[in-house]
Amino acid sequence: MVVQQHWRRSGAFAVAAAVVGAVVTGCSAAADASPGVDPGAAVRGAPDALTRAGTSKARTSMEMATGGTRVTIRGEGAYDFVRRHGRLKVVLPADPSGADGHRPITELLAPGALYMKNRGAGVPADKWVRVDTTTLEDGNLVTGGATDPAAAAELLRGARDVTYVGEEELAGVPVVHYRGVSDLGRAARAASPQVRGALAAAAKGFAKDAVPFDAYLDREGRLRKVRHQFSVANQGRTVAVASTTLLFGFGVPVVVELPPREDIYAGKVKT
């Protein structure tokens, strides 16, 4: 498909920057997050705790610098950690020129695929863009302007050098704060089958294999917040991208209907 080929050539940061450019030219011991548990085991067990929880609401933010301007892209929606399906509404930053901003982008997340509506860049308003995330250089950790919540959690399977920072409160919920580094290759090898292909692509495409993180787990071992610091290669230079994922409202209904083939745009997407 033309869209997929074009996105593969462009690279992860180029695609994410293009989105911005439209606006700115009962748990096991391993999953227990109590202070006495081995920090690495607690963090690496967080993805399994989310699968047991089933679903959650999600908020995302992604901070990056493009064209000398630092911007933040925000998303909000819900995710099903069993079916690996989710829906996010991604809001782009306001245009500093005062021009009308881009409409929010609707993103549907599925195993191996990202669907976007209101993508702009020549895509008809009633059409979706489908991207094969296993062909993206970042495995959709950066491309869509919001990190797939499952991928954000599965990255923690590659956690090493994990330290216990302390106990805190997050939105009224007691959490344990851990800090460490995730090895992309290790995470890809240990990831759930639905996410493995995307993380394997990320392990090859990022400027650095080591991704520093701060993770906050509740007493049931569920990931409540994670912040990753990515290093993305872009036109010969390394760009820092900070991605934060917040999870709450566990157990909410999550219904995701993927668009039919006739509603998917088959043309070339401008960057």
C-alpha positions as a Python dict, from the first residue, in 0.01 Angstrom:
ca = {
    (1, 'M'): (0, 0, 0),
    (2, 'V'): (139, 341, -96),
    (3, 'V'): (76, 496, 244),
    (4, 'Q'): (274, 231, 428),
    (5, 'Q'): (568, 249, 190),
    (6, 'H'): (584, 625, 215),
    (7, 'W'): (577, 622, 594),
    (8, 'R'): (851, 362, 614),
    (9, 'R'): (1081, 581, 405),
    (10, 'S'): (1013, 895, 603),
    (11, 'G'): (1109, 760, 944),
    (12, 'A'): (933, 790, 1276),
    (13, 'F'): (1028, 1143, 1376),
    (14, 'A'): (959, 1283, 1030),
    (15, 'V'): (602, 1155, 1051),
    (16, 'A'): (547, 1282, 1404),
    (17, 'A'): (699, 1617, 1309),
    (18, 'A'): (469, 1634, 1009),
    (19, 'V'): (168, 1600, 1237),
    (20, 'V'): (300, 1887, 1447),
    (21, 'G'): (396, 2078, 1135),
    (22, 'A'): (29, 2108, 1046),
    (23, 'V'): (4, 2341, 1343),
    (24, 'V'): (351, 2481, 1407),
    (25, 'T'): (559, 2548, 1092),
    (26, 'G'): (-474, -1004, 4322),
    (27, 'C'): (-125, -1008, 4214),
    (28, 'S'): (177, -1231, 4214),
    (29, 'A'): (488, -1130, 4404),
    (30, 'A'): (649, -1014, 4078),
    (31, 'A'): (367, -767, 4018),
    (32, 'D'): (347, -642, 4378),
    (33, 'A'): (463, -280, 4390),
    (34, 'S'): (534, -268, 4763),
    (35, 'P'): (870, -121, 4868),
    (36, 'G'): (1011, -458, 4979),
    (37, 'V'): (977, -621, 4637),
    (38, 'D'): (1269, -634, 4394),
    (39, 'P'): (1231, -311, 4188),
    (40, 'G'): (1317, -475, 3855),
    (41, 'A'): (1071, -761, 3907),
    (42, 'A'): (793, -518, 4006),
    (43, 'V'): (841, -303, 3697),
    (44, 'R'): (877, -595, 3454),
    (45, 'G'): (556, -743, 3595),
    (46, 'A'): (350, -429, 3534),
    (47, 'P'): (230, -529, 3181),
    (48, 'D'): (85, -854, 3316),
    (49, 'A'): (-95, -663, 3591),
    (50, 'L'): (-256, -442, 3326),
    (51, 'T'): (-372, -746, 3132),
    (52, 'R'): (-536, -876, 3449),
    (53, 'A'): (-701, -537, 3502),
    (54, 'G'): (-844, -561, 3149),
    (55, 'T'): (-911, -202, 3050),
    (56, 'S'): (-846, 156, 3156),
    (57, 'K'): (-885, 515, 3057),
    (58, 'A'): (-569, 680, 2929),
    (59, 'R'): (-414, 1024, 2892),
    (60, 'T'): (-98, 1082, 2694),
    (61, 'S'): (139, 1367, 2628),
    (62, 'M'): (439, 1393, 2399),
    (63, 'E'): (692, 1673, 2418),
    (64, 'M'): (941, 1740, 2141),
    (65, 'A'): (1126, 2023, 1972),
    (66, 'T'): (1068, 2089, 1603),
    (67, 'G'): (1171, 2392, 1400),
    (68, 'G'): (1318, 2554, 1710),
    (69, 'T'): (983, 2534, 1891),
    (70, 'R'): (900, 2301, 2178),
    (71, 'V'): (552, 2157, 2145),
    (72, 'T'): (332, 1919, 2340),
    (73, 'I'): (76, 1687, 2180),
    (74, 'R'): (-194, 1556, 2414),
    (75, 'G'): (-424, 1257, 2384),
    (76, 'E'): (-713, 1110, 2579),
    (77, 'G'): (-916, 791, 2545),
    (78, 'A'): (-933, 431, 2665),
    (79, 'Y'): (-751, 105, 2606),
    (80, 'D'): (-824, -269, 2626),
    (81, 'F'): (-509, -452, 2740),
    (82, 'V'): (-656, -794, 2662),
    (83, 'R'): (-759, -730, 2301),
    (84, 'R'): (-484, -468, 2249),
    (85, 'H'): (-736, -223, 2106),
    (86, 'G'): (-770, 142, 2199),
    (87, 'R'): (-908, 478, 2092),
    (88, 'L'): (-745, 817, 2148),
    (89, 'K'): (-833, 1172, 2055),
    (90, 'V'): (-504, 1351, 1991),
    (91, 'V'): (-503, 1730, 2022),
    (92, 'L'): (-231, 1929, 1850),
    (93, 'P'): (-88, 2248, 2000),
    (94, 'A'): (-233, 2584, 1901),
    (95, 'D'): (-82, 2763, 1603),
    (96, 'P'): (122, 3058, 1739),
    (97, 'S'): (30, 3257, 1425),
    (98, 'G'): (-332, 3265, 1539),
    (99, 'A'): (-460, 3061, 1244),
    (100, 'D'): (-731, 2804, 1300),
    (101, 'G'): (-584, 2492, 1457),
    (102, 'H'): (-598, 2145, 1312),
    (103, 'R'): (-899, 1938, 1413),
    (104, 'P'): (-824, 1670, 1676),
    (105, 'I'): (-695, 1348, 1525),
    (106, 'T'): (-885, 1030, 1611),
    (107, 'E'): (-650, 736, 1650),
    (108, 'L'): (-751, 372, 1668),
    (109, 'L'): (-485, 137, 1804),
    (110, 'A'): (-481, -231, 1715),
    (111, 'P'): (-218, -509, 1708),
    (112, 'G'): (26, -415, 1433),
    (113, 'A'): (-176, -118, 1309),
    (114, 'L'): (-250, 249, 1369),
    (115, 'Y'): (-557, 414, 1212),
    (116, 'M'): (-585, 794, 1198),
    (117, 'K'): (-874, 1020, 1098),
    (118, 'N'): (-842, 1396, 1039),
    (119, 'R'): (-477, 1331, 960),
    (120, 'G'): (-474, 1625, 715),
    (121, 'A'): (-193, 1650, 459),
    (122, 'G'): (-421, 1581, 165),
    (123, 'V'): (-621, 1299, 320),
    (124, 'P'): (-999, 1341, 266),
    (125, 'A'): (-1182, 1429, 587),
    (126, 'D'): (-1399, 1117, 574),
    (127, 'K'): (-1108, 876, 522),
    (128, 'W'): (-876, 692, 758),
    (129, 'V'): (-502, 642, 718),
    (130, 'R'): (-379, 296, 815),
    (131, 'V'): (-17, 241, 910),
    (132, 'D'): (152, -94, 969),
    (133, 'T'): (334, -27, 1296),
    (134, 'T'): (579, -313, 1238),
    (135, 'T'): (725, -113, 948),
    (136, 'L'): (772, 207, 1148),
    (137, 'E'): (1119, 284, 1273),
    (138, 'D'): (980, 354, 1620),
    (139, 'G'): (707, 87, 1638),
    (140, 'N'): (448, 363, 1701),
    (141, 'L'): (614, 476, 2021),
    (142, 'V'): (645, 826, 1871),
    (143, 'T'): (489, 836, 1522),
    (144, 'G'): (125, 896, 1609),
    (145, 'G'): (197, 1177, 1853),
    (146, 'A'): (87, 943, 2134),
    (147, 'T'): (256, 628, 2256),
    (148, 'D'): (38, 317, 2231),
    (149, 'P'): (-43, 239, 2600),
    (150, 'A'): (31, -131, 2551),
    (151, 'A'): (368, -53, 2392),
    (152, 'A'): (449, 193, 2671),
    (153, 'A'): (384, -81, 2927),
    (154, 'E'): (552, -362, 2732),
    (155, 'L'): (869, -154, 2709),
    (156, 'L'): (906, -211, 3082),
    (157, 'R'): (969, -582, 3020),
    (158, 'G'): (1317, -471, 2919),
    (159, 'A'): (1375, -278, 3242),
    (160, 'R'): (1721, -289, 3397),
    (161, 'D'): (1914, -85, 3654),
    (162, 'V'): (1581, -21, 3828),
    (163, 'T'): (1586, 171, 4156),
    (164, 'Y'): (1316, 236, 4413),
    (165, 'V'): (1262, 614, 4435),
    (166, 'G'): (987, 629, 4697),
    (167, 'E'): (618, 620, 4775),
    (168, 'E'): (403, 902, 4639),
    (169, 'E'): (40, 990, 4571),
    (170, 'L'): (-89, 1022, 4216),
    (171, 'A'): (-440, 1165, 4170),
    (172, 'G'): (-527, 1045, 4519),
    (173, 'V'): (-388, 693, 4464),
    (174, 'P'): (-82, 569, 4660),
    (175, 'V'): (188, 462, 4414),
    (176, 'V'): (547, 346, 4420),
    (177, 'H'): (791, 538, 4202),
    (178, 'Y'): (1064, 346, 4020),
    (179, 'R'): (1336, 474, 3789),
    (180, 'G'): (1547, 281, 3544),
    (181, 'V'): (1639, 212, 3183),
    (182, 'S'): (1455, -10, 2937),
    (183, 'D'): (1653, -207, 2680),
    (184, 'L'): (1455, -202, 2354),
    (185, 'G'): (1592, -532, 2226),
    (186, 'R'): (1526, -710, 2553),
    (187, 'A'): (1175, -565, 2570),
    (188, 'A'): (1099, -680, 2215),
    (189, 'R'): (1209, -1036, 2290),
    (190, 'A'): (999, -1052, 2608),
    (191, 'A'): (694, -863, 2479),
    (192, 'S'): (348, -1008, 2425),
    (193, 'P'): (297, -1146, 2072),
    (194, 'Q'): (62, -862, 1968),
    (195, 'V'): (326, -598, 2048),
    (196, 'R'): (646, -786, 1968),
    (197, 'G'): (668, -687, 1601),
    (198, 'A'): (632, -315, 1670),
    (199, 'L'): (892, -318, 1949),
    (200, 'A'): (1131, -520, 1732),
    (201, 'A'): (1105, -244, 1471),
    (202, 'A'): (1172, 17, 1739),
    (203, 'A'): (1478, -174, 1859),
    (204, 'K'): (1627, -128, 1511),
    (205, 'G'): (1513, 227, 1447),
    (206, 'F'): (1590, 434, 1755),
    (207, 'A'): (1913, 627, 1795),
    (208, 'K'): (1979, 454, 2129),
    (209, 'D'): (1874, 113, 2258),
    (210, 'A'): (1847, 239, 2617),
    (211, 'V'): (1528, 429, 2706),
    (212, 'P'): (1529, 597, 3051),
    (213, 'F'): (1195, 581, 3231),
    (214, 'D'): (1008, 675, 3547),
    (215, 'A'): (727, 432, 3633),
    (216, 'Y'): (459, 461, 3901),
    (217, 'L'): (282, 142, 4013),
    (218, 'D'): (-12, 106, 4249),
    (219, 'R'): (-39, -157, 4523),
    (220, 'E'): (-184, -407, 4277),
    (221, 'G'): (118, -374, 4050),
    (222, 'R'): (-76, -184, 3784),
    (223, 'L'): (106, 85, 3591),
    (224, 'R'): (-49, 423, 3671),
    (225, 'K'): (204, 649, 3502),
    (226, 'V'): (514, 605, 3292),
    (227, 'R'): (741, 864, 3135),
    (228, 'H'): (990, 754, 2869),
    (229, 'Q'): (1277, 962, 2733),
    (230, 'F'): (1333, 864, 2370),
    (231, 'S'): (1629, 958, 2149),
    (232, 'V'): (1513, 976, 1787),
    (233, 'A'): (1746, 1010, 1489),
    (234, 'N'): (1627, 1278, 1249),
    (235, 'Q'): (1829, 1400, 950),
    (236, 'G'): (2164, 1327, 1108),
    (237, 'R'): (2087, 1464, 1454),
    (238, 'T'): (1940, 1318, 1771),
    (239, 'V'): (1614, 1465, 1895),
    (240, 'A'): (1484, 1415, 2250),
    (241, 'V'): (1118, 1315, 2280),
    (242, 'A'): (949, 1274, 2619),
    (243, 'S'): (634, 1060, 2624),
    (244, 'T'): (407, 1031, 2929),
    (245, 'T'): (118, 784, 2965),
    (246, 'L'): (-136, 803, 3250),
    (247, 'L'): (-371, 511, 3320),
    (248, 'F'): (-679, 528, 3544),
    (249, 'G'): (-1045, 421, 3559),
    (250, 'F'): (-966, 51, 3534),
    (251, 'G'): (-1246, -174, 3416),
    (252, 'V'): (-1425, 81, 3196),
    (253, 'P'): (-1600, -50, 2883),
    (254, 'V'): (-1383, -7, 2572),
    (255, 'V'): (-1543, -52, 2230),
    (256, 'V'): (-1327, -6, 1920),
    (257, 'E'): (-1466, -61, 1570),
    (258, 'L'): (-1196, -62, 1305),
    (259, 'P'): (-1290, 113, 978),
    (260, 'P'): (-1391, -96, 677),
    (261, 'R'): (-1148, -123, 387),
    (262, 'E'): (-1343, 120, 169),
    (263, 'D'): (-1298, 395, 430),
    (264, 'I'): (-917, 365, 431),
    (265, 'Y'): (-723, 614, 217),
    (266, 'A'): (-497, 441, -35),
    (267, 'G'): (-309, 746, -164),
    (268, 'K'): (17, 904, -70),
    (269, 'V'): (27, 1101, 256),
    (270, 'K'): (221, 1426, 250),
    (271, 'T'): (478, 1493, 520),
}
